[in-house]
């Protein structure tokens, strides 16, 4: 069996030149260790699909984190599920910090997502949408523009919540956001677990079980669909379609800015520098500038 403990430290950036350093944060000092179920396919041979599970909550006793640790027995044969435990270390997204190399916690997150076949995201609903920590992670994973780690993946989304009627707005927002980055999101079934405290049970040895049979059945189907998407290579087909049409997509996104900025008096150098920071090449930007100037003359 393997265990996982909640992290009680964070990464802090010092502008004085010392860079990124790990520091302990002050808190209750509590930590929770969950034991992976012996039935989890992660421990078995013949793994076909490696899945990374990300919780949208940093709370020590998070229902969504516990839910992710209960997925092992529900996963189809050949699917391994590992829970990422470093989301609390990831700093707030700041383009000034989006450098090469990236901040260590960001690099670890990107590497973990890049190395996996698919994702399972379990998240609570905060103020009728997804939590800031999850949105922040997605922002980091979307960079560098057009080459982010969170693109061309198969993704399953689930929500565990205290209320009986909440969760669907967060679910919809997360599906829309992840899908907009070029990922295939499992369309059905929609998994929103209400009254989460009664749905999960933790044994003395730390093993978490999903005791709600209806929720367990839905998740079992959702993970099977995720495996089917991976087996059919639908996520790879989407990635290839996006990449083969990258020039069209990028022009539709950025050319209006180029034309407007030049018309408003911005210099070609200013426009170029701004778009270089958005992941474009000098050659591409130069072509857009020439096109905008030609259209203006015409």
C-alpha positions as CSV (number, residue, x, y, z in Angstrom):
1,X,0.0,0.0,0.0
2,X,1.1,3.6,-0.6
3,X,0.1,6.6,1.4
4,X,-0.2,10.3,0.8
5,X,0.0,13.2,3.3
6,X,-1.4,16.6,2.9
7,X,1.4,19.1,2.2
8,X,2.0,21.8,4.9
9,X,4.4,24.0,3.0
10,X,4.4,26.5,0.2
11,X,6.7,28.0,-2.3
12,X,7.5,31.8,-2.0
13,X,9.2,34.0,-4.6
14,X,11.8,36.5,-3.4
15,X,12.4,39.4,-5.8
16,X,15.7,40.0,-4.1
17,X,17.3,37.4,-6.2
18,X,17.0,34.2,-4.1
19,X,14.3,32.9,-6.3
20,X,11.7,30.3,-5.3
21,X,12.1,28.7,-1.8
22,X,9.9,26.3,0.1
23,X,8.7,27.5,3.5
24,X,6.4,26.0,6.1
25,X,3.1,27.8,6.6
26,X,1.5,28.3,9.9
27,X,-1.6,26.4,10.6
28,X,-3.2,23.8,12.8
29,X,-0.4,21.3,12.0
30,X,-2.9,18.7,11.2
31,X,-2.2,16.2,8.4
32,X,-4.2,13.4,7.0
33,X,-2.9,10.2,5.5
34,X,-5.1,8.2,3.1
35,X,-4.3,4.6,2.3
36,X,-4.6,3.5,-1.3
37,X,-7.1,0.6,-1.6
38,X,-5.3,-2.7,-2.3
39,X,-7.8,-3.2,-5.2
40,X,-6.6,0.0,-6.9
41,X,-5.1,-0.9,-10.4
42,X,-2.2,1.4,-9.7
43,X,-0.5,-1.4,-7.8
44,X,-1.2,-3.9,-10.5
45,X,0.7,-4.8,-13.7
46,X,-0.8,-4.3,-17.1
47,X,-1.6,-0.6,-16.7
48,X,-3.0,0.7,-20.0
49,X,-4.2,4.2,-19.0
50,X,-2.4,6.4,-16.4
51,X,-4.8,8.9,-14.9
52,X,-3.8,11.9,-12.8
53,X,-6.5,13.0,-10.2
54,X,-6.6,16.6,-9.1
55,X,-8.7,18.0,-6.3
56,X,-10.0,21.5,-6.4
57,X,-9.9,21.8,-2.6
58,X,-6.9,22.3,-0.3
59,X,-8.9,21.5,2.9
60,X,-7.3,18.8,5.0
61,X,-10.5,16.8,5.2
62,X,-11.8,17.7,1.7
63,X,-14.6,15.5,0.5
64,X,-13.3,15.8,-3.0
65,X,-9.8,14.7,-2.1
66,X,-11.3,11.8,-0.2
67,X,-13.5,11.0,-3.2
68,X,-10.4,10.8,-5.5
69,X,-8.8,8.3,-3.1
70,X,-11.9,6.2,-3.3
71,X,-11.8,5.8,-7.1
72,X,-9.4,2.8,-7.2
73,X,-12.0,0.0,-6.8
74,X,-14.3,1.8,-9.3
75,X,-11.7,2.1,-12.1
76,X,-11.8,-0.4,-15.0
77,X,-9.0,-2.9,-15.5
78,X,-5.9,-1.4,-16.8
79,X,-6.5,2.1,-15.4
80,X,-4.2,3.5,-12.7
81,X,-5.2,6.6,-10.8
82,X,-2.7,8.7,-8.8
83,X,-3.7,11.8,-6.8
84,X,-1.6,15.0,-7.3
85,X,-0.8,16.5,-3.9
86,X,1.0,19.7,-4.7
87,X,-1.7,22.1,-5.8
88,X,-1.4,24.2,-2.6
89,X,2.3,25.0,-3.5
90,X,1.4,26.5,-6.9
91,X,1.7,30.3,-6.7
92,X,-0.9,32.7,-8.1
93,X,-0.5,33.0,-11.8
94,X,1.6,36.0,-12.8
95,X,3.0,36.3,-16.3
96,X,6.1,37.8,-14.8
97,X,6.8,34.5,-13.1
98,X,5.9,32.4,-16.2
99,X,9.6,31.9,-17.1
100,X,11.9,29.1,-18.3
101,X,12.5,27.4,-16.0
102,X,9.1,27.7,-14.4
103,X,8.7,28.0,-10.6
104,X,9.3,24.5,-9.1
105,X,5.7,23.8,-8.0
106,X,4.5,24.8,-11.5
107,X,7.1,22.7,-13.2
108,X,6.0,19.7,-11.1
109,X,2.4,20.2,-11.9
110,X,3.0,20.6,-15.6
111,X,5.3,17.5,-15.7
112,X,2.7,15.4,-13.9
113,X,-0.1,16.4,-16.3
114,X,2.2,16.0,-19.4
115,X,3.1,12.5,-18.3
116,X,-0.4,11.2,-17.9
117,X,-2.9,9.9,-20.4
118,X,-5.9,11.6,-18.8
119,X,-7.3,13.5,-15.9
120,X,-10.0,13.2,-13.3
121,X,-10.9,16.5,-11.6
122,X,-13.0,16.5,-8.4
123,X,-13.9,19.9,-7.1
124,X,-16.3,21.6,-4.7
125,X,-18.5,24.5,-5.7
126,X,-17.4,27.9,-4.3
127,X,-19.7,30.9,-4.8
128,X,-21.5,29.1,-7.7
129,X,-18.4,28.3,-9.6
130,X,-15.0,26.5,-9.4
131,X,-12.5,27.3,-6.7
132,X,-9.8,29.8,-7.3
133,X,-7.1,27.2,-6.6
134,X,-8.3,25.1,-9.4
135,X,-8.7,28.0,-11.9
136,X,-5.2,29.1,-11.0
137,X,-3.8,25.6,-11.7
138,X,-5.6,25.6,-15.1
139,X,-4.2,29.0,-15.9
140,X,-0.7,27.7,-15.3
141,X,-1.4,24.5,-17.3
142,X,-2.7,26.5,-20.3
143,X,0.8,28.1,-20.7
144,X,2.9,28.4,-22.8
145,X,0.1,29.5,-25.2
146,X,-0.7,26.7,-27.7
147,X,1.7,24.3,-26.0
148,X,0.3,24.0,-22.5
149,X,0.3,20.6,-20.7
150,X,-3.5,20.7,-20.4
151,X,-4.4,20.2,-24.0
152,X,-5.3,17.1,-26.0
153,X,-6.2,15.2,-22.8
154,X,-9.2,13.1,-21.9
155,X,-10.8,14.5,-18.8
156,X,-13.5,13.4,-16.4
157,X,-15.1,16.0,-14.0
158,X,-16.9,15.3,-10.8
159,X,-18.2,17.4,-7.9
160,X,-18.7,16.5,-4.3
161,X,-20.7,19.0,-2.3
162,X,-22.5,19.4,1.1
163,X,-25.7,20.8,-0.4
164,X,-28.5,18.9,-2.1
165,X,-29.0,21.4,-4.9
166,X,-25.5,22.8,-5.5
167,X,-22.6,21.6,-7.6
168,X,-24.0,21.8,-11.2
169,X,-22.8,25.3,-11.9
170,X,-19.3,24.4,-10.8
171,X,-19.5,21.3,-12.9
172,X,-20.6,23.1,-16.0
173,X,-18.0,25.9,-15.6
174,X,-15.2,23.4,-15.1
175,X,-16.3,21.3,-18.2
176,X,-16.5,24.4,-20.3
177,X,-13.1,25.8,-19.2
178,X,-11.2,22.5,-19.6
179,X,-12.9,21.8,-23.0
180,X,-12.0,25.2,-24.3
181,X,-8.3,24.3,-24.0
182,X,-8.6,21.5,-26.5
183,X,-9.4,18.6,-24.3
184,X,-12.1,15.9,-24.7
185,X,-14.3,16.0,-21.6
186,X,-16.4,12.9,-20.8
187,X,-19.9,14.2,-21.6
188,X,-21.9,11.7,-19.5
189,X,-22.8,10.7,-17.0
190,X,-22.7,14.0,-15.0
191,X,-21.4,13.2,-11.6
192,X,-22.4,15.6,-8.8
193,X,-22.5,14.0,-5.4
194,X,-24.8,15.8,-3.0
195,X,-24.6,15.4,0.8
196,X,-21.0,14.2,0.4
197,X,-20.4,13.5,4.2
198,X,-22.8,10.6,4.1
199,X,-21.5,9.3,0.8
200,X,-17.9,8.7,1.9
201,X,-16.6,6.5,4.6
202,X,-13.0,6.3,5.9
203,X,-11.9,3.2,7.8
204,X,-9.4,3.3,10.7
205,X,-6.5,2.3,8.4
206,X,-7.2,5.3,6.2
207,X,-8.9,3.5,3.3
208,X,-11.7,5.7,1.8
209,X,-14.8,4.1,0.4
210,X,-17.7,5.5,-1.6
211,X,-20.7,4.0,0.1
212,X,-23.3,5.8,-2.0
213,X,-24.2,3.0,-4.4
214,X,-25.8,5.4,-7.0
215,X,-22.8,7.7,-7.0
216,X,-20.5,4.7,-7.2
217,X,-22.4,3.4,-10.2
218,X,-22.2,6.7,-12.0
219,X,-18.5,7.0,-11.4
220,X,-17.8,3.5,-12.5
221,X,-19.6,4.3,-15.8
222,X,-17.8,7.7,-16.1
223,X,-14.4,6.0,-15.7
224,X,-15.3,3.4,-18.3
225,X,-16.3,6.1,-20.8
226,X,-13.0,7.8,-20.0
227,X,-11.2,4.6,-20.8
228,X,-13.2,4.3,-24.0
229,X,-12.2,7.9,-25.1
230,X,-8.6,7.0,-24.4
231,X,-8.8,3.7,-26.2
232,X,-10.4,5.4,-29.3
233,X,-7.6,8.0,-29.3
234,X,-10.3,10.7,-29.5
235,X,-8.2,13.1,-27.5
236,X,-5.3,12.6,-29.8
237,X,-7.4,13.2,-32.8
238,X,-8.6,16.5,-31.3
239,X,-5.0,17.5,-30.6
240,X,-4.0,16.7,-34.1
241,X,-6.9,18.6,-35.6
242,X,-6.1,21.7,-33.5
243,X,-2.4,21.5,-34.4
244,X,-3.0,21.1,-38.1
245,X,-5.2,24.2,-38.1
246,X,-3.1,26.2,-35.6
247,X,-2.4,29.0,-38.0
248,X,-6.1,29.6,-38.7
249,X,-6.9,29.5,-35.0
250,X,-4.1,31.8,-33.9
251,X,-4.9,34.4,-36.7
252,X,-8.6,34.5,-35.7
253,X,-7.6,35.2,-32.1
254,X,-4.8,37.7,-32.5
255,X,-5.1,39.4,-35.9
256,X,-8.0,41.7,-34.7
257,X,-5.7,42.9,-32.0
258,X,-2.9,43.6,-34.4
259,X,-5.1,45.6,-36.8
260,X,-6.7,47.6,-33.9
261,X,-3.4,48.3,-32.1
262,X,-1.8,49.6,-35.3
263,X,-4.8,51.7,-36.1
264,X,-4.6,53.2,-32.6
265,X,-1.0,54.3,-33.1
266,X,0.9,51.4,-31.6
267,X,4.3,50.7,-33.1
268,X,5.1,47.4,-34.8
269,X,7.7,46.8,-32.1
270,X,5.1,47.2,-29.3
271,X,2.7,44.9,-31.1
272,X,5.5,42.3,-31.7
273,X,6.7,42.3,-28.1
274,X,3.1,41.9,-26.8
275,X,2.4,38.9,-29.0
276,X,5.8,37.3,-28.4
277,X,4.8,37.1,-24.7
278,X,1.6,35.4,-25.9
279,X,3.7,32.6,-27.5
280,X,3.8,33.9,-31.1
281,X,6.9,33.9,-33.3
282,X,8.4,37.1,-34.8
283,X,7.7,35.7,-38.3
284,X,4.1,35.1,-37.6
285,X,3.6,38.6,-36.1
286,X,5.5,40.2,-38.9
287,X,3.1,38.6,-41.4
288,X,0.0,39.8,-39.5
289,X,1.5,43.4,-39.3
290,X,2.1,43.4,-43.1
291,X,-1.4,42.1,-43.7
292,X,-3.0,44.8,-41.5
293,X,-1.0,47.5,-43.2
294,X,-2.0,46.3,-46.6
295,X,-5.6,46.2,-45.6
296,X,-5.4,49.7,-44.2
297,X,-3.9,51.1,-47.4
298,X,-6.5,49.3,-49.5
